[in-house]
Amino acid sequence: MQFKGLRLLTALTMLFTLIGTSLSATYTTPTSAVSTSLVISQFQTAGGTADDEFIEIHNISANPVDLNGHRVVYRAAAGVTDVSIASWTSSVVIPAGGFYLLGRANSYDGTVTADTTFGSGISGTGGGFAIRNGDLNTGTIIDSVGFGSATNAFVEGTVVAAPSANNSAQRNNSSCTDTDNNAADFSLLTPSAPRNSSSPVATCGGLPTDNPPTVASTVPANNANNVALNANVTLTFSEPVTTTGTWYTISCTSGARTASVTGGPTSYVLDPSSDFAASDACTVTVVASQVTDRDGSVDAMAQDYSFNFNVSSGVACSGGTVTPIGQVQGTGETSPANGTVVTVQGTVVADFEGAQPALRGFYLQDAGDSNAATSDGIFVFNGGADQVALGQVVRVTGTAGENQGQTQLSGSLTVELCGTTNTVTPTQVTLPFASTTDAERFEGMLVQFNQKLVVSEHYLLARFGQVTLSLNERLAQPTNVVSPGAPALALQAQNNLHKIILDDPFNNQNADPILFGRGGTGLSAANTLRASDSITGLQGVMTYTWGGNSASPNSYRVRVTQSPNFVAENQRPTSLELDGSLRVAGINVLNYFNTFGNGNCTGGVGGAATDCRGAENTTEFQRQKDKTIAAIIMTQADVIGLMEIENDGFGSNSAIQDLVNGLNAATAPGTYALVDVDTRTGQTNPLGTDAIKVALLYKPGKVSLAGTTAVLNTGAFGDFTTSSGTTGRNRPALTQSFTETSSGETFTVVVNHLKSKGSACTDNVSPVPSDPDLGDGQGNCNLTRKTAAQELVAWLNTDPTNVDDSDYLIIGDLNSYAMEDPITAIRNAGYVNIPKTLLGDEAYSYIFDGQTGSLDHALASTSLFSQVADVQELHINADEPIALDYNTNFKSAGQIVSLYNNDAYRASDHDPIVVGLALGAAPTANFSTSTKTVSSTSVEQGEVFTYTLTIRNTGAAEGSFSLSDLINSNLEIVGVTGGLTVNDQTASVNSSLAPSSNKTYTIAVRSVGNFVGSVGNTAVLNSNINLTADSVTVNATTTPSFTVYMPLVTKN
């Protein structure tokens, strides 16, 4: 997954600086008490790396314990304030004797999967942990431990020694001992052996107790002030309860209240029969005898429970000077009030209070300052305090400033509840933005996009809970559809204005559940979220924040608290229909390695030791293998070029032989075979000494090997001399000829994997000189790839397989988009880009940085292209979230199950390309990619708009065509081009097209009379191809038009 190898900031001081304003806190010295429920049972402060850290929790009681409301905190050796490690705001139950594991995000590398992750670093020399029930610094300590040089308040008795790397401190006696003396309770464990929620339970004796229910929490809290006049009362019990009769009373100075009751059986909401009076002092009492639990023997509450609160005076938020939020925000990216104390008043439009990973504050919006250039919303950073609720009118005094580029109020805050509530109408926002900073005028406001937005990217969905959305359709990689340089840069600038990030309400990583999936429910293997799925009417608060880590940098993002209703616009393919008698596929198998571990693999047979890639263990590998086999079988390909398979030869234990064995086990013995390149060339490692290589599989029942096996491993396909030594860039190209059994025709497949854009080639010396990113949209190492492409086609001209046949098919991951120099070089040598030609600009195999394009290609020689019957890109990978792949790390125990299925979806990050061949067939014309478009989808009465018909022949032979377009009767034709003739409402033409050419026709129309409504029509090409443009809405005229059009006169 993309998370591997990423590192988080470790310095605690930087943690506070990055997340928000400086924190100040009061704290209560904890008192030690022997825990009867949860204990810290094991911890590691360093493993394979200094950040390989974990903390283990054990439930030593005889009853299940719910972590809801609990938190794990850390203090430095002499620290006096808590640093949050993890907190729970929803139910997570540890069974009696069960364990729960917290691992350092992106760094923990233990033998079992962490149940959750944390970002804060732990000192390896000394510090302390505690389990609290309640808030940071003040919540009740359930258990604590100090280690190493710690002198803080978490030390119980004497510290336990700090464990060394790969060792841990583990609680004694099956992690059940708790004498409140850390040195006596813990021993050093070598090596560490963490346990998680899936590990066997270790009970610590005792029988389950059936305790009577209690009131766990109330809203308003006891002794709360400034409670709104129209507030409700929420009562939450320690367990599900049954209430009977008069089980509560509400007594106020203005008189008693009855209430309507909703909710239960654990949390109940009381909606008083009338609003409270100004300055009311109220007492709510829960009558113990009327509240009983529902488990074991029926137990009533042990005693009545009462709490008090004071209602707003009714004159709150009066007097004083209130600054419009727009004046605090200003018209620029930085507040003109930066550093000054201001008072604002508005309605809470988003409540993200609470401890990390919440945003620790709320968004406030006022009625506006009548200036469209200034935002009427602002973030109030209150350090996580629970002070407001959604819809409350609030007055806040604080210091204006900027954090991560977002204007906020913070510092010494005064938050005054005004005693009323309000509903704010969302501000309508539309894409594209006018500029990259256009969204600044909505920062902090409740907004709505009343447009169709589609998923362009979900790369960070699992890690940060975010999705990139774009207007109407996904965004294209510029150099996939236009030339590098100025055209690509212009399209990139346009793309940047057509997108917005949708984000969940947290700044955590690898959350469970993942909020966004189809239909308003969370992500799972059965409920995906594919690129092109859509949402209309997105509503949330416009923020300018990061995702909690530099991998999700500051951006405008719409934050929501629940998933919008994503509509499934892009269904998963379940099979691949393809014309032709023979199929050839190019498939990137994303590091298919059956060897695991750092330093355990080799660069080829007998090569230097190198780190293994892909699956990290046998469990992950089996999951990967099942998906890879399912994907290959779905293509039904007869010849398969592979990229990114382990380079460990072709022996019985090799990765490629393992894959062949799996394919034959899933189909029938002997269905698939491999091309043993080492044996057939008589060389060792002709495919290079990188960790990965290209390879070929085939079905002996459909084709046989022909000629010699050839490898291009010199020049740009060989070793490069760089300023820092020798390295490889482009993987050696593999060439093999095949003879189709049924037709006797021979053709040659060339498998390639060119240098990626992910790392620089500026240190090249030879055979390609320094090759920097030129800023033209082609990225790193473009010249390195272009040189390889030129050398490849020149080499193919030498007939390397000795079959004397010109039918070549170049396939593979060329790491170049369709309009970039390497692909152009191959096309200039006479090869046809099959997907680009037959599928047009809609062809794609990969998504990167929110943009879609083709890195994977199939290019045919002219002679072979005349025998191409079809091509399809099997969209089983690029459109799927990476969370659905085989990896188990960075997933909870539940997600390891819920996010995985042994099907083809997300088997890799690249989509397979499959070409259908009809070898020996006569060339034909192909008009299937012809299109019809319209100049505008919304016009006024009488306004002229234009239909454009583009007829394309992508075949290898000239072809005749007939075109007929019957125009809607509510429109009149005012002009045609291209040789169309008009008869009443029909425009038509008969013509022909040479191979690989096109013709364009236009029909200008306008509405008739007073017609208002939607119109559409379909042109018919060759009686079997329908060309349909988008519907056009004709609106009532708002501005008189004096343009005069002459009637169309057609001579017969």
N, C-alpha and C positions, 0 to 999 in steps of 0.2 A: 504494500500500500504506500501512499505518498507520505505517510507519517514517518517511515523508518529513517533513522539517521538525523532527523531534525532535533535541534536542541533548544531548550528554553533558557531564559535568563535565570541565573542562579542567585545573584546577590539580592538579599531581601530588601535592602534600601532601594534598589532599582525597581523592585516590584511595586513599592508604594508610589514611586515617582511616575511609573508608566501608567498605573491604573487610574489615578485621579489626583486630587489635591492632597496635601499632607494630612495625615491622620493624627488626631489627638484622641486619647481615650483615658477614661478612668478605669481602675481595676480593683478587684477585691482579692485579697490574698486567699488562695484556696486552702481549705482545711482537708486533711487526709481522712479518708474513711475506707475501710475494707469494702471493695465492691462486691455486690451480690448479683450483678447482672453482666455488665460488659467490662472487659479488661483489654489493655494493650498486651497482646500475647507474643509478639515478635516484631523486630524491626531491623532493617539493614540500611546503613548510611552510605555504602559504596559497594559496587560489584565489579563488573567488567570495566565500567567507567565510574567516574566520581559521582555521576548523576543517577546511577543505577540503584535506586532507593525504593524501599517499600515499608509499609506499616500494616500490621496484621491485627485484627480485632477478634476476640473470642467471647462468645456468650456462655458464661460459666453457670448460668442459672438453669433451672429445670423448666423454664417457660420460654416461649418465643419472645423476642424483644424487637420492637419496631424502632428503627433508627430515625424516624420522622421527628424533627425537633432537636436532634443531636448534632454534634459537630466534633471533628478532630482538629486540634490546634497544636501549634508548635511555638516554642519560645527559644531564643538564642540562649547560650550558656548563662549569661547574666541578665537575660531579658526580663522586662516587666510588663510587656503587652503581648497579646496573642497574635499569631499569624494563622489565618485560616488555611487548613489543609483540605478539609472536605466538610460539607454540611448537607443535611437532608431536609427537604421541605415537602416530601411526599413519602408514602409508605414504602419502606424497605425492611423486610422482616428477616432477622437472623434466628433460625430455630435453636432450640435448646441444644447446647454443645456445638453449635455451628460456628464457622469462621467467615470473615469478610476481609478482603485484601485491597489495600490502596497502593497503587504503583505510580512512580514518577512518570508523568506524561512524556512520551517519545524517548525515554531512557531506560525504564525498567525492562529487564531482560531475563526475568525469572523463568522457572520451569513450569509454572502455572500462570494462567491469565489473571490479571488484576480485575477485580469487580468494578473499580472506578479508578480514576487517575487524578493526580494533583500536579500543580505547577510550581509551587514554592519549593526552594531548595533547602536541604538539611545539612547542617555542618557535620563533618566527619569526626570532629574532635570533641564536641560537647553540645548539649542542648536538652530539651525536654518536650514530651508530648503529653497531651491530656485529652480525655473524652469528656465533653461538656454536654449537658442538657440545657439548652438555652443560648443566650447571646455570647458573642466574643467577650472575653475578660470578666464577665459577670455571671455566666451560666453555671449551674451546679456541676462540680467536678465529679464524674463517676469513677474515673481512675486516671492515674498519671504515673510517669516514669521519667527520671533524669539520668543522663549518661555522661561519661567522660568528665569534662571539666565543668559540668553544670553546677550552678549555685542558685538557680532560679527556684520559684515556688513550686515547680512541678516535681521536685525531688522528694521521694518518699524514703525517709531514713537515710541510707547511704546510696550514692549513685552506683549504677552498674557500669562496668568498664565499656568504653567505646569499642564496638566491633571493628575488626580490620576488614579490608576489601574481601568481598565474596563470603563473609561470615556475618552472622546475625546474633543478636541477643534474644533468647527465647525464654519465655516463662516456664518455670519448672513444673513437674508433675502433670504432664499432658496439658500444660498451659493453664492449670487450675489453681496453682498456688498464688495467694495474695495476702501477705502479712504486712503490707505497707512498708516494706524494707526492700528497695529495689535491688540491692546487692544480694540479698538472700533469696529474692523471688526469681531472679533471672540467672541464666548461665549462657556462656558463649557457645554457639552452634557452628560447627565447621563440616561442610559448607552450609550455607543458608538453605532452608527448606520451607519456603512460604506455602501457606494454605489459603484457599479461597472458598467461595460459597459452594463449590462443587466437591470440596474435599470431605472425607469422612468426618462425621461429628465426633467430638470428644467430650462426653458428658462428665460433669464434675460432681455427681451425686445429688441427693435430695429429690423430693417429690414435687410435682407441679402443684402450685398453690392457686386457689381460686379466690382472688382478692375481690373485695367489693368495688364497684365503680366509683370513680371520682371525677370531678370537673377538671379537665386538663388545661383548658384555656377559655378565655372569653374575649369578645369584641363588643363594646369597648373593654379595654383592660381595666383592672381594678384601679380606682383613683384617677382614671383618665379625666382630663379637662378639655373644655372646648368641644364637646361632643355635639355634632350637628343636631338641629332641632328635629330633623326628619330621619334620624339614624335608626337602623335596626339593631337588634341584640343577637349575637351569635354565641351559642354555648356548645363547646366540644368536650365530649366525655373521653375517659381513658379507654373505653371499650364500647361496643354496641350495647345499647340499653333499650328498655321498654319504659315508656312514660304512661302514667295513668292519672286520671282525675286532675285536680288542681296541683300540678307539679312544679309551678313557678309562680312568683308574684313580682310585680314591678311597682314599686312605691316611690313616688316623687313628691316634692314639696307642693307641686301643683295638683296633686291627686294621683290615685292609682291608675294603672293602665292594664287593659287586657291586650291580647295580641293574637294575630293569626300565626299558626306554627307550620313551618315547612321543613323539609330535610329529614334527617334521621337515617339510620339508627345511632350514628355516632355524633354527628354534628347537626344542631337544630338552629333555625333562624326564627326569631320572634319579631314580627312586624307589628309594632304597637298600634292600637286602635285609633290613636290621635297623636299628632306630633308633640314632642316635649315642649314645655314652655321655656322662655328665655330664663337663664340662670337657674334652671331646675337642678336640685340635688336629688339623685335617684339611687335606689338600692334595689338590686335584683336578687331574689332568694330562690334557690333550688331546694325543693322540699324532699328530704332524703327518703322518706317512706314511700314516695310515689315514683321513685326511679330505681329500677332493678336491672341487673345484667342478664345476659342471654346464654352464658356458658356455665357448664357444671351445675352445681346447686344454685338456686335463685338467690342472689344476694342484693339487698338494698344498699344504698349509700349509707355509710356509717354515721354521717351527720349532715345537717343542712349546710348548704354552701351559699354565702352571700358575698356580693361585691358592689362597689359604689362607683359612681361617676358623676361628673358635673357637666351640665349642658351649657353651651355657648350663651353669652349674655344677650345675644340678639343685637348688640351694637358693636360686635367685633368688626374689625377691618374698617373702622370709621376714622375720619380725621387723618392728619399726616399727608405727606406728599407721595403719591404713587406715580412711578415712571412707566409710561407705556413700554411694553416689552420690545416693540419695534425700535424704540430709541436706544435701548440697551444693545440690541442686535446690530443696528446700523445697516448700511448698505454694502459694506465690505465683508471680507472673510474674518476680520478681527473686530471685536466690540470696541466702539468709541469710548465706552465706559470702563475699559479694562483697568482693573486695580482699584476701582472706586466702589463704595458701598451704596447700593440702590435698593429701593423697595418696589416690588411688582405685585400685581394681583391678577389672578386668572383662574381658569378651570383646569383641574388635573385631567389631561387627555391620555396619559400613559403612566402607569404605576409600576416601576421597576425597582422598588425598594427591596431591601433584604441584603443579606451577606453575599459575598462573592459565591458563585459566578454571576449573580444578578448585577445590574448596572449600578446599583446602590444609589438610587435617586428616583426622581419623577420628572415628567415633562408638564409644563404649565403653559397655557395659552390664553391670551386675553382677547378682547373684542376687536383689536386692531387699531392701527394709527392712520388708516386710509392711505398708506404708502405701500404700493405693491412690491417695491424693491426691498422692503424690510420684512423679516420674519416676525410673526406675532407669537412664537413659541420659544421656550427656553428650557434647558435642563437644569434641575436643582439637584446638586450632589450633596446628599446628607449622610454619606458614609454607611448607608445600609439601614438607618433607623426606620422604624415603621411609624410614619407620621400622618400619612394621608391615604385617601382612597379615591378610586377612579370617579370622576364627576364632581368631587368636592370643589367648592370655591375657596381658594387659599390666598393669603397674603404672605409674601416671603421677603425678608430683608437679608441680604448677603452681599458678598463681594463678587463683582462681575469679573470674569476672566475667561481664558481659553484653556481647554485641555484636549489634547489630541486633535486640535483644530476646531473643536466644537465650543460654542459660547455656553457658559454655565454660571450659575450662582453657587458659591461654596463658602468655605471659611466658617466664621462664627455666625450660624444661621438663626434667624427667628422665623418660625413657621406658625402662622396664625390661621386657624380654621375659621372661616367666615360664617359658618352655621347654615349654609345653604348649599344646594347642588345645582348643577347646570349641565346641559347637553350641548356639545360643540358640533356644528355641522362640518364635516370634512371639507377641506379645500381641494378643489379639483386640480390635479396636476396632469400634464400630458407629456408624452415622449413624441418626438425627440426634444431634449433640452436645447435651449438656444445657445448655450455655451457650457463648458465643463464646470463652471461655477454657478450656473443658473439655479440649481437646486438649493443654493445657499439661502435664497429668500423664503424657503419653506422649512428651514432647519428648526426642529423642535415642534413643528405643527402636525396636527392630525390631517392626513392627506388621503386622497383617493384617486386611483388611476381608473377612469371609466373607459378603459381600452382593453383590447385583448393583448395580454402579455404572455410570451412563451418562454419556456425554459431553454436558455442558451447554454448553460453550464451548471453542473452540480458537483464539481470536483471537490469542493469544500463542504459538501452537505453533511457528511458523517463527522468530519472533524470539528467544524465550527457552526453547523446548523444553518448554512447560508446557501442561497441559490441565486444565480444571475439570470435576470429576466430581460427580454428585449421585446421591442414593439412588433407585433403581428407575426414575425418569423425569426428564426434563429439567424445569427450574424455569420457572415462568410469570412473566412480568412482572406484578407485582401489579395495576396499573391496567388490565391487559388482561382480568382476570377478576373483579375486585372493585372497588368504588367507591373513588375517591380519598379520602384522609384516613385515619381510624383503621383501616378494614378493610385498606387497602393497606399501611399501615405495619406492621400486625400480620402480614400475609402476608410482607412483606419480612423481618421479624425471623425468621419461621419458615424462609424460604428460606436465610437466612444460616447456619442450623444444619444444613442438609441437604447441604452441599457440602464438598469437599476438593480441593486442587490436587495433581495428579500432575506431577512435575518430573523432568527428566533430571539427570545427576550434575554438570552444569557451570553456571557463572554467565557463560557467554558469550552472544553475540548472533549470530543468523543462521548457525547451525551447519550444516555439511554432513558427514554426513547428518542429516536430521531424524528423531529416534529413533522417534517414535510414529506408527504406521500400523496398518492392519488385519492380523490374523494374526501379530502379533509381529515384523513387519518394518517397515522405515522407510517414511516418507511418499513418495509419488510420484503423478503424475497418474493412473497405472493402479492405485495402491493408496492410496485415500483414507482418511480417518478422518472420518466424518460424525457430526454431532450425533445422539444417541440410540444410537450404537454402544456396546457394553457390555463390561465386564470384571468377572469374579467372582473373588474370592480375591486381590485386590490385596495385594501384600506389598512392603514397603520400610521405610526408616527415617523416622520422623516428625521433621521439622525445623521450625524457625521461622526462616526466612531470607528474603532478597529474591532476585530473579532476576538480580542483578548490575547493575540500573539502577532508578531510581525509577519507571519505567513498570511495573515488576513489584515492587511494594512488599512489605514484610515480611508474611508470611502463614504459616499452618501449611501445610506441603506434604510429601507423601510422595515421597522421592527414591528412584529406582531406577537401576540400571546397565544394564538392558536393557528393551526394550519388552515390556509384558505382552501377552497374547494378546487383542487387541480382537476382539469378535465383531460381524459386520456385521448390526446390527438394523434399519438404515434404508437400504434399497437405493436406488440412484440411479434416478430415473424416466427412462425412455427414450422415452416418448411421453406424450400427454395424451388420455385418453378423456373425453369430455364430451358430455352430452346437449344437444339444441338444434340449430337449423338455422343459427345465427349466433353467432360468438364475438367478445367484446369483451375486450381485455386492458389492464391498466395495468402498465407496465414502467419501472422506474428503470434507466437505462442507465449510471449511474455515470460521469458526466463524459465523454461521448463527444465528443471534440474532435479535429478533423483539422488543427488549428493547434497549434504547439508553442513553448514557451519563455516565459520571464518577460517580460511587457510586450508580447508579440506578438499578444495577442487584444484584442478590443474588446467593450464592453458594448452589443451590438446593432450594427446597420449604422451605421458612421460614429461610433460611440460612443467614449467615453474608453478609452485603452489600459488593459489589465488583464492580469494573469498568466493564462496558459493553464492548464488543469487536465487531469487524465487522463493519457493517454500522453505521454511525454516526447520521443519521436522516432518516425520512421516504422516502425522495427522493432516497438516496443511497440504502435503504433497498429494495425498489421496483425494482431497477435496479439489485440488487443482487438476489432477489427472482426470477425474470424472467430468469436470467441466470442459476440458480440452478435447476429450474424446467425443463428448456430445456435440461440440461445435464442429469438429471435423466431419463427423457423420452427417450433420445437418446439411453441409455443403454438397454431399453426394459426389464429391470430386474424384476423378480418376487419376489425376496427377496433382500432387500437392507440394508446393514450395514452402518451406518453413523458414522462419527467422526466429532468432533468440532461443535456440535450443542449446543445451549444455554441450560444450566442445570436449567430449571425452571419448572420442573414437566411435566405433560401430560394433563393439564386442557385445557379448551376451548381457553384460551389466550396464551397458551404456544407456544414456537417457533416451536416445532415439530408438534403440531396440525395445526399451521398456514401453515407449509409446506405441510402437508397432504391435507388441504383444497385447497391450490393452485394447487397441482397435480390433484386432482379430478375435479377442475374447468377447468383445461387444457385438461382433457381426458373425463371422464364420472363419474357421482356420484358413489361412492363406489368402484372405481377402486383400490384405495390404502387405507391401514389401518396401524395403528401403534401398536406396542407392548407396552401396558401400564405396564411398569415394576413395578411401585409403587403398583398398584392395584393387579397385578398377584403375587407379592411376599409378599403382605401384609405389606410392609415396607415403610417408608418415606426416600427418597433419598438413596436407596441402591446403586445407581450409583455414590455415592460420593458427596462431597460438593465443588468441583472445579467449576469454572465458566462454563466449558464445560463438555460434557459427550458423551458416545457412545449411539447409539440407533438402533432400527430395524423397518423398514417398510416392508410391504408385500402386495401382491395382493390376496384378499380373493377368487377371481375367479380361482386362480391357486393352492393355497396351503391353508392349515388350520393349526392352532397352535396345537402342540402335546406336551404332557407331561407338566412338570412344567417349569416356567421361573426361571433361576438360574443366580446368580451374584457372581463372585469371587471378594470380596472386603476386603480380609484379607491378611496378609503377605506382599509380595512385591506389592500387589494391594491395600493395605490399607494405613493408615497413617504411615509416617516415622518420627522417632525421629532424629533430627539433633542438632548440637551444638548451633543452634540459635532458636530452637523451633520445633513445629510439622508442617509437611507439607505433601502434597501428591506428589507422583512421577508418577507412572503408574496409568492410570485411571482404575477403576474397569472394569472387563471383563463381557460382557453380553452374555448369552448362551440361545438359544431357539431352540427347535426341531419343524420341520414342516413335514406335510404329503402332498405329491403331490396328487392332486385330481385325475388326469388321471391314475396314476400308482398305487396309494395306498402305495407307498414307503415312508419311513420316513428317514429323515437326520437331522443333527444338525448343526447350524451356531453359531460360536463363534466370537464376535466382540471385537476388541482390539484397544487400543491407548496407546502405551508405551511411556516412558519418552523420551523427545527430546534430541538432542545433543547440543542444544543451550545454556544451562546453566549447571554449574558444580554440581557435587554431592560429592565434597570433604568433605562436612560437615556432611555426613551421619553418624549416630550412629547405628541405627537398623531400620528395620530388615536386612538391608544390610550395611556393614561397609563403611568407607570412600572409595569413588569410583572415583579416579582421572582419567584424560585422560592419558593413558599409552604411548601415542605416537606411537601406532601400527596401526593407521589409523582408529580405531573404534570410536574415539572421546570421549566426556564426557559421563559418566554414563553407560558405557557398562555393568558392573557387575550388575547394577540395572535392566537393561533390561534382561540380561541373567537369573538372578534369577527369574524374573517374568515369562519368557518363561518356565523354568523348573517347576515352581509351576503350571503353566497353564496346561501343559500336564499331570502332576500328578493328578490334580483335575479332568480332563476330564476322567481319568481312573476310577473314582468313579461313573460314570453315573449320573451327576448332574441333568439332566432333567428327569430321571427315565423313559426312553423309551426303554432301553435295546437294543440299536442299535449302532453299531460301526462306522457308517458313519458320520464323523466329518469334517467340513470345517472351518478352522481358517482363518479369514480375518481381514484386518485393517491396520492402519498405525503403523507399529512396530518400526519405526524410526531406523531401522537397515538394512544395505545393505545385499545382498543375501549371502555373504560368511562370515558374521560376526557371533560372538558367539551365540547371541540369536536365529538366524535362524538355525544355526547348531544344537543347543540344541533341537529344535523342530523336525528337520529332524532325529536326532539320536533317537528320541522317536518313529520313525516309520512313520512320516508324509512326504509327497512328496510336494516339492515346485513346484506348477503347472506351473507358468509362466517360471521359470528357466528350468524346464524339457521339456516343449513343445515349448517354444520360444527361449531357449538358452540364450546366453550372450547378445542378442539384447533386452531382456526384460528391460523395464524401466518405472518409473512412476513419476520421479522427477529430477529436475536439480538444482544442488547447486555448487557454486564456479566454474562454467564452466565445470562441469563434470556430467554425466548422470548415474543414477542408480535407483534401486527399493527400496524405503522405505515402499511401500505398497505391501502387500503379500496376497496370497491365498495358503494355505497348506492343503492338504487333507490327511485324514487317508488312510491307504493302501486299505481298503475295498471301500472307496468312490472313490479313484483315478481310480479304474477300471471302474467307471461309469462316469468319466469325458470325455465329448465329445470334448470340445474345451475350449480355453481361449483367451481372448484378453485384451490388455490395450488400453483403448479408449483415444487416444492422442489429447485431446481437451484443455488441460490446460498447462502442463509443457512446451510444445513447443511454446506457445504464449507469447508475451510480456505482462508484468504486466500492462502496460499502458492501455490495452484493457479490464481491469476488471471494476467493477461497481463504483469504487471510483470517487468522483468528486473533491476532494481536490488536490492541486498542478497541476491543469489543468486550462487552460484559458477557457473563456466562449465558444469559438469555439471548443476547444478540448473536452469539456464535451459532445458535440454532435458528433464530428467527430470520437472520439476514442471509441464510445460505440455502441453496437448493442445488442438487447435483445435475443441473441442466446446463444449457449452453450459454446462458446469459451472464455477461461479464466474465467470460473465460479469459479475456485479454483486454487490452486497452485499445487495440486496433480492430477494425472490422475486416473480415475476410473479403477478398475480391474473387469472384468466380466467373470464368469466361466459358461460354458454350461454343463449341466448335462443330462445324459440319464439314469435315475434311473432304476435299475432292468435289464439293458442291459448286455449282456455277454461281458466280456473283450475282447479287440482286440489289435493287434499290430498297431504301428503307426511309419511310417518311414519318416514323413513329414519334420523333422528337419535335415535330412541328407544334407551334403554339399560337394562341390568340390572347391578346392583352387589350386593356382599355386605358385611355389617357387619364381618366378621373372616375372615381366611384361615387362622387357626390356633385351634382350640378344643379343649376337653377333652370326653371322653365325656359325653353328656347335657347339655352346655352349649348354651343356646339362641343361635342367631344368625339374622340376618334378611336375606332377599333383598329388594331394592327395585327395582321396575320403574317406569321413568318413560317414559310414552308421550307423544311430542311430535308435533304437527302443525305443521310449518313451511311448509306450503303456503298458497295464497291462497283455498282453499275448504274448507268443512266436509267432514269425512270420517268414515265409519264404520270400526270396526276390531273384530277378534276377537283375543283374547289367550288362549293356552293354555300352561301351564307344568307339565310332568310332573316331579315331584320324585323324586330318586334314591331307590331302594328301601331304602337304608341310613339314610334319614332319615324322620322323621315330622313332619307338619304340626301345629303347636300353636296357630297363629293366623293370620288374614288380615285385611287392611283394604282399603278402597276399593271394596267391593262385589264382591270376588272370591267365587266359589262353589267348594266343594271336593267332588270326587267321587273317593273313594279317594286316590290319590297325585297327582291333577291339580287345579290351581287354574285357573279360567278366568273370562272375562268378555266380553260383547259390549257395545260402547258407541260413542260418537261424540265428536268433538272439533271445536271451532270453529277457524278459522284462527289460527295463531300462539299456540296454547295448549297446555297439557299436563295430564296426570293422573298421579297416583302411586299405586302399589299396593305392599303389603308382604306377605311370606309369612315367618312365624317358624317355624323348624324346629329339630330336635335329632336327634342320632344315636340309633339303635335298639340296645338291648342292649349287647353288648361290642364293637361294631364299632370298629376302628381302621384308619385309612387315608385316602385322598383321595377326595373326592366332588365332583361338578360336574354341572350340568345346563343345558339351553338352553331358553329360552322361545321360542315361535313366535308371531309377530305377522302377522296377515293371510296366513298360510300361506307367505309368501315372505321374511320378515325374521326372522333368527335373533338372539336376544338372549342372550348368554352372559356369565355372571359368572365371576370368578376361581375356580379350584378352592379347596376348603377342606380342610385337613388336620385330621382328628380324631385327637387324641392320647389315650393312656391317662390315666385320671383320677389326679391326684396328691394332691388334697385332697377328702375326702368332701363332698358337697353335700347339704344338707337342704331345698333349695327344692322345693316340690311344685307341679306344673303339672296343672291339670284337663284332662281329655281334650277335644279339639275336637269339638263336636257341631254338625252342620249340619242344619238343618231343610229338608226337601224341600217 
